[in-house]
Amino acid sequence: MIITNETPLTFLTVGQLISVINRSEKKDQTPVKPQIPEIYGVEKLQQISGYSRATIYAKTSKNEIPYFKRDGKLIFRHADIIEWLTANRKETKEEAAKNLDQKLIARNGGQK
């Protein structure tokens, strides 16, 4: 028996039903990567950044967020937003120690 989308459940054996369920579970296991458009508006920026609508408008009015304005609407470019969100990264303790070591070595002319 060929099972199609039109096959009534009452016509399936228990084994066929289990087979159908297993096949659908395997299909559902593939992770779906959310598609983020290159250009988007305030609503999408809220989802991405976690900022409220009011905070976004306040930050754009102070030119704190990179944005464009077209026909009275705020528009954001994804690459600019990611760069803005990840700016001013704080270094870890290990990175700070390594940088300090490199500065001390440079100051001493390469001698430890």
C-alpha positions as CSV (number, residue, x, y, z in Angstrom):
1,M,0.0,0.0,0.0
2,I,1.3,3.4,-1.0
3,I,0.8,6.0,1.8
4,T,0.0,9.5,0.5
5,N,-1.2,12.7,2.1
6,E,-4.7,11.6,1.1
7,T,-4.5,8.2,2.9
8,P,-7.0,8.1,5.8
9,L,-5.4,7.3,9.2
10,T,-7.9,4.5,9.7
11,F,-6.4,2.6,6.7
12,L,-2.9,2.5,8.2
13,T,-1.5,-0.3,10.3
14,V,0.2,0.5,13.5
15,G,3.6,-0.2,11.8
16,Q,2.8,2.1,8.9
17,L,1.7,4.9,11.3
18,I,5.0,4.5,13.3
19,S,7.0,4.6,10.1
20,V,5.2,7.9,9.0
21,I,5.8,9.4,12.4
22,N,9.5,8.5,12.4
23,R,10.0,9.9,8.9
24,S,8.4,13.2,10.0
25,E,10.5,13.4,13.1
26,K,13.7,13.0,11.1
27,K,12.6,15.8,8.8
28,D,11.9,18.1,11.8
29,Q,15.4,17.6,13.3
30,T,17.2,19.7,10.7
31,P,17.9,23.1,12.3
32,V,16.2,26.0,10.5
33,K,18.5,29.0,10.3
34,P,16.4,32.2,10.6
35,Q,16.7,34.4,7.6
36,I,17.7,38.0,8.5
37,P,17.3,40.4,5.7
38,E,20.1,42.8,4.7
39,I,17.8,45.8,5.2
40,Y,15.1,46.1,7.8
41,G,13.0,48.4,9.9
42,V,12.4,49.1,13.6
43,E,10.5,45.9,14.3
44,K,13.3,43.7,13.2
45,L,15.9,45.8,15.0
46,Q,13.8,45.3,18.2
47,Q,14.0,41.5,17.7
48,I,17.8,41.6,16.9
49,S,18.9,44.1,19.5
50,G,16.4,43.6,22.3
51,Y,15.9,47.4,22.5
52,S,12.4,48.8,22.8
53,R,10.9,50.9,20.1
54,A,11.3,54.0,22.3
55,T,15.0,53.3,22.9
56,I,15.6,52.8,19.2
57,Y,14.0,56.1,18.3
58,A,15.9,57.9,21.1
59,K,19.2,56.4,20.0
60,T,18.6,57.3,16.3
61,S,17.6,60.9,17.2
62,K,21.0,61.2,19.0
63,N,22.7,59.5,16.0
64,E,23.9,56.7,18.3
65,I,22.7,54.0,15.9
66,P,23.7,53.8,12.2
67,Y,20.5,54.2,10.2
68,F,18.9,55.6,7.0
69,K,15.7,57.4,6.6
70,R,13.5,56.8,3.6
71,D,10.0,58.2,3.2
72,G,9.9,59.0,6.9
73,K,10.8,55.4,7.9
74,L,13.9,54.3,9.7
75,I,15.9,51.7,7.9
76,F,18.8,49.7,9.2
77,R,21.5,47.8,7.3
78,H,22.3,44.5,9.0
79,A,26.1,44.7,8.7
80,D,26.1,48.2,10.2
81,I,23.9,47.0,13.1
82,I,26.1,44.0,13.9
83,E,29.2,46.2,13.8
84,W,27.5,48.7,16.1
85,L,26.2,46.1,18.5
86,T,29.6,44.4,18.8
87,A,31.7,47.6,19.1
88,N,33.6,48.4,22.3
89,R,34.3,44.8,23.1
90,K,35.9,44.3,26.5
91,E,38.9,42.0,26.5
92,T,39.0,39.0,28.8
93,K,41.5,38.7,31.7
94,E,43.6,36.4,29.6
95,E,43.7,38.8,26.6
96,A,44.5,41.7,28.9
97,A,47.4,39.8,30.5
98,K,48.8,38.8,27.1
99,N,48.6,42.4,25.8
100,L,50.3,43.6,29.0
101,D,53.1,41.0,28.5
102,Q,53.5,42.1,24.9
103,K,53.8,45.8,25.9
104,L,56.4,45.0,28.6
105,I,58.4,42.9,26.1
106,A,58.3,45.7,23.6
107,R,59.3,48.3,26.2
108,N,62.3,46.2,27.2
109,G,63.5,45.8,23.7
110,G,62.3,42.2,23.3
111,Q,64.0,41.0,26.5
112,K,62.0,39.1,29.1
